Amino acid sequence: MKLIMPIVTVLMLLAMAGCSKTTEVKPEETLTKFPLPDWKADATGKYSSSMTAVVSLPLNLYTSLSDGDKLAAFVNDECRGTGIIVKVDGSNLFFVLIQGLPDEQSKVKFKYYSTKTSYMYETPGVLNFLVDYVYGTAEKPKTLDLSPVK
């Protein structure tokens, strides 16, 4: 009996410690500020084919969209097309003409720059370049899965 009481006490203390909530205070994520990008697609004519993308921003970024914001399509680190903001039925969409080669099998990713915050966001390679392909439409734009560039 003398041995049981200390064991019960220890077990009770362990049980109470396991039930208590500890709230970790996480520091706010610090994002890198970037200068306004000067994205330009090739104008020499080396790309003979194109595809079109009609995309929208995710809700968390859409609410702070401003006229000076930039969106571009990239293959590797080369800008293949820049977006133009177009208002369609009250929504702001980006229309992008993406350049490429007829036999190209490269992944296309998007980058977005917010002029309000100076933050840059990007997608992973979301689609393969396909000649004359249409990725999203004005009626059904594709929402980009953008992550901050740190």
C-alpha positions as CSV (number, residue, x, y, z in Angstrom):
1,M,0.0,0.0,0.0
2,K,2.9,2.3,0.8
3,L,4.2,1.8,-2.8
4,I,0.8,2.2,-4.5
5,M,0.2,5.8,-3.3
6,P,3.3,7.3,-4.8
7,I,2.7,5.6,-8.1
8,V,-0.9,6.8,-8.3
9,T,0.3,10.3,-7.4
10,V,2.9,10.3,-10.2
11,L,0.4,8.9,-12.7
12,M,-2.1,11.6,-11.8
13,L,0.5,14.4,-12.2
14,L,1.5,13.0,-15.6
15,A,-2.1,12.8,-16.7
16,M,-2.8,16.4,-15.7
17,A,0.4,17.6,-17.4
18,G,-0.6,15.9,-20.6
19,C,-4.1,17.6,-20.6
20,S,-2.8,21.1,-20.1
21,K,-2.7,23.2,-23.3
22,T,0.4,25.0,-24.2
23,T,0.0,27.7,-26.7
24,E,3.0,28.3,-28.8
25,V,3.4,31.8,-30.1
26,K,4.8,31.5,-33.6
27,P,6.6,34.6,-34.9
28,E,4.9,36.1,-38.0
29,E,6.3,34.8,-41.2
30,T,8.6,37.4,-42.7
31,L,8.5,37.6,-46.5
32,T,11.1,39.2,-48.6
33,K,10.3,42.4,-50.4
34,F,11.1,42.6,-54.0
35,P,11.6,45.5,-56.4
36,L,9.0,45.9,-59.2
37,P,9.9,43.2,-61.8
38,D,10.4,44.2,-65.4
39,W,9.2,40.9,-66.9
40,K,9.2,40.8,-70.7
41,A,8.5,37.9,-73.0
42,D,10.7,37.3,-76.0
43,A,10.0,39.7,-78.9
44,T,12.5,38.3,-81.4
45,G,10.2,35.7,-82.8
46,K,12.2,32.7,-81.7
47,Y,9.1,31.0,-80.4
48,S,6.7,30.0,-83.2
49,S,3.9,28.6,-81.1
50,S,1.7,29.8,-78.2
51,M,-0.9,28.8,-75.7
52,T,-3.3,30.9,-73.7
53,A,-4.0,31.0,-70.0
54,V,-6.9,32.8,-68.2
55,V,-6.2,32.8,-64.5
56,S,-7.3,34.4,-61.3
57,L,-5.6,34.9,-58.0
58,P,-6.5,32.9,-54.9
59,L,-9.0,34.7,-52.6
60,N,-6.3,35.7,-50.0
61,L,-4.4,37.7,-52.7
62,Y,-7.4,38.7,-54.9
63,T,-8.8,41.1,-52.3
64,S,-5.6,43.2,-52.4
65,L,-5.2,43.2,-56.2
66,S,-4.3,46.5,-57.7
67,D,-3.8,47.8,-61.2
68,G,0.0,47.8,-61.0
69,D,0.3,44.2,-60.0
70,K,2.2,41.9,-62.4
71,L,1.7,38.3,-63.4
72,A,3.9,36.3,-65.9
73,A,4.4,32.8,-67.2
74,F,7.8,31.2,-67.0
75,V,9.6,28.1,-68.4
76,N,12.5,27.6,-66.2
77,D,13.7,31.1,-65.4
78,E,12.7,32.6,-68.8
79,C,9.6,34.8,-69.1
80,R,7.4,33.4,-71.8
81,G,4.4,35.7,-71.4
82,T,3.0,38.5,-69.3
83,G,-0.5,38.9,-68.0
84,I,-3.0,41.6,-68.7
85,I,-5.6,42.3,-66.1
86,V,-9.1,42.2,-67.7
87,K,-12.4,42.8,-65.8
88,V,-14.9,40.1,-66.7
89,D,-18.4,40.2,-65.0
90,G,-17.0,42.1,-62.1
91,S,-13.9,39.8,-61.6
92,N,-10.3,40.7,-62.4
93,L,-8.7,38.0,-64.5
94,F,-5.2,37.7,-66.0
95,F,-5.0,36.8,-69.7
96,V,-1.6,35.5,-70.6
97,L,-0.3,34.5,-74.1
98,I,2.5,32.0,-73.4
99,Q,5.2,31.4,-76.1
100,G,7.0,28.2,-76.9
101,L,8.2,25.8,-79.5
102,P,6.0,23.3,-81.2
103,D,7.8,20.2,-79.8
104,E,8.5,21.7,-76.3
105,Q,7.7,19.6,-73.3
106,S,8.5,22.1,-70.6
107,K,6.5,22.9,-67.5
108,V,5.0,26.4,-67.2
109,K,4.9,28.2,-63.9
110,F,3.5,31.6,-62.9
111,K,4.8,34.4,-60.8
112,Y,2.8,37.2,-59.3
113,Y,4.0,40.5,-57.9
114,S,1.9,42.6,-55.5
115,T,2.6,46.3,-55.7
116,K,0.9,46.9,-52.4
117,T,3.2,44.6,-50.4
118,S,6.2,44.2,-52.7
119,Y,5.9,40.5,-52.2
120,M,6.4,37.9,-54.9
121,Y,4.4,34.7,-55.2
122,E,4.9,31.7,-57.5
123,T,3.3,28.4,-58.5
124,P,5.1,25.1,-59.1
125,G,5.2,24.0,-62.7
126,V,1.4,23.7,-63.2
127,L,1.1,22.7,-66.8
128,N,3.0,21.5,-69.8
129,F,3.4,23.8,-72.7
130,L,1.0,22.6,-75.5
131,V,0.6,24.4,-78.8
132,D,-2.8,26.3,-79.1
133,Y,-3.9,24.9,-75.7
134,V,-6.3,27.1,-73.6
135,Y,-5.8,26.9,-69.8
136,G,-8.9,28.4,-68.3
137,T,-11.5,30.6,-69.9
138,A,-13.2,33.9,-69.1
139,E,-16.2,31.9,-67.8
140,K,-14.1,29.4,-65.9
141,P,-10.7,30.8,-65.1
142,K,-8.1,28.6,-63.4
143,T,-7.2,29.8,-59.8
144,L,-3.5,29.8,-59.3
145,D,-2.0,28.0,-56.3
146,L,0.5,30.7,-55.4
147,S,3.1,30.4,-52.6
148,P,5.2,33.3,-51.3
149,V,8.8,33.6,-52.4
150,K,10.9,34.0,-49.3
